[in-house]
Amino acid sequence: MTQTAEQERRFSRQTRLAEIGPRGQARLAAARVRLGGPGFAGEIERRYVVAAGLQLAADDPTVDPDEIDRAADVRTLELRHEAAREVAAGALRALAAVRAALAGGAP
């Protein structure tokens, strides 16, 4: 997938990371994820996933939602406030989606 100038600018920080690079960013752009987080946690998840460059899928996702659920265990963070737990849950699910997309191989 060829990036537009706007996409290159938008994702320039990610592509400079050794863990992502241009090939990883292409994987992220090709990945489709169906989100499953409820409420505010789901909104945080959606924002992070879209900001990373993944596409939202209504059906047939390339990133398995069950894999995301297993990776997002906010209880281990031992946060005291519900709002902080919701933000952390959304962020962890988004991070799991990004990792799953990157592990998916070449686009």
C-alpha positions in Angstrom: 0.0 0.0 0.0 1.4 3.4 -1.0 0.9 6.1 1.6 -0.2 9.6 0.7 1.8 12.6 1.9 -0.7 13.2 4.6 -0.5 9.6 5.8 3.3 9.7 5.8 3.2 12.9 7.9 0.6 11.5 10.3 2.4 8.2 10.9 6.0 9.4 10.7 6.7 8.9 14.4 5.4 5.3 14.2 7.4 4.5 11.1 10.6 5.7 12.8 10.2 3.1 15.5 12.2 -0.1 14.9 9.3 -2.2 16.1 6.9 -0.8 13.5 8.8 0.8 10.6 7.3 1.3 7.1 6.4 -2.4 6.7 4.7 -2.5 10.1 2.7 0.6 9.3 1.6 -1.0 6.1 0.4 -4.0 8.1 -1.5 -1.7 10.4 -3.2 0.1 7.5 -4.2 -3.2 6.0 -5.6 -4.6 9.3 -9.3 -4.5 10.0 -10.4 -4.8 13.6 -13.8 -5.2 15.2 -13.8 -3.5 18.6 -15.7 -4.9 21.6 -15.0 -2.7 24.5 -18.1 -1.2 26.2 -18.7 2.4 27.2 -15.9 4.8 27.7 -13.3 2.1 27.5 -14.6 1.3 24.0 -14.3 4.9 23.0 -10.7 5.1 24.2 -10.0 1.8 22.3 -11.6 3.2 19.1 -9.6 6.4 19.3 -6.2 4.6 19.8 -6.9 2.0 17.1 -7.8 4.7 14.5 -4.9 6.9 15.5 -2.5 3.9 14.9 -3.9 3.6 11.4 -6.1 0.4 11.7 -9.4 0.3 10.0 -12.6 -0.5 11.9 -14.5 -3.5 10.6 -18.2 -4.3 11.1 -17.5 -7.8 10.0 -14.7 -10.1 8.9 -11.9 -8.5 10.9 -8.3 -9.5 10.2 -7.5 -9.0 14.0 -9.4 -11.5 16.1 -11.4 -9.8 18.8 -11.0 -12.8 21.2 -7.2 -12.3 21.0 -7.6 -8.7 22.1 -9.8 -9.7 25.0 -7.1 -12.1 26.4 -4.4 -9.4 26.1 -6.2 -6.7 28.0 -6.2 -7.5 31.7 -6.5 -4.1 33.4 -6.8 -5.8 36.9 -3.0 -6.3 37.0 -2.6 -2.5 37.0 -4.4 -2.2 40.4 -5.9 1.2 39.6 -8.1 2.6 42.3 -10.5 4.8 40.3 -13.1 3.5 37.9 -12.3 6.2 35.3 -8.6 5.2 35.3 -9.5 1.6 34.9 -11.8 2.3 31.9 -9.1 4.4 30.2 -6.5 1.7 30.8 -8.8 -1.1 29.6 -9.4 0.8 26.3 -5.7 1.5 25.9 -4.7 -2.1 26.6 -7.2 -3.4 24.1 -6.0 -1.0 21.4 -2.4 -1.9 22.1 -3.3 -5.6 21.8 -5.0 -4.9 18.4 -1.9 -3.1 17.2 0.3 -5.9 18.3 -1.9 -8.5 16.7 -2.0 -6.6 13.4 1.8 -6.3 13.4 2.2 -10.0 14.1 0.0 -10.8 11.1 2.8 -10.9 8.6 3.5 -8.9 5.5 0.5 -7.0 4.0 
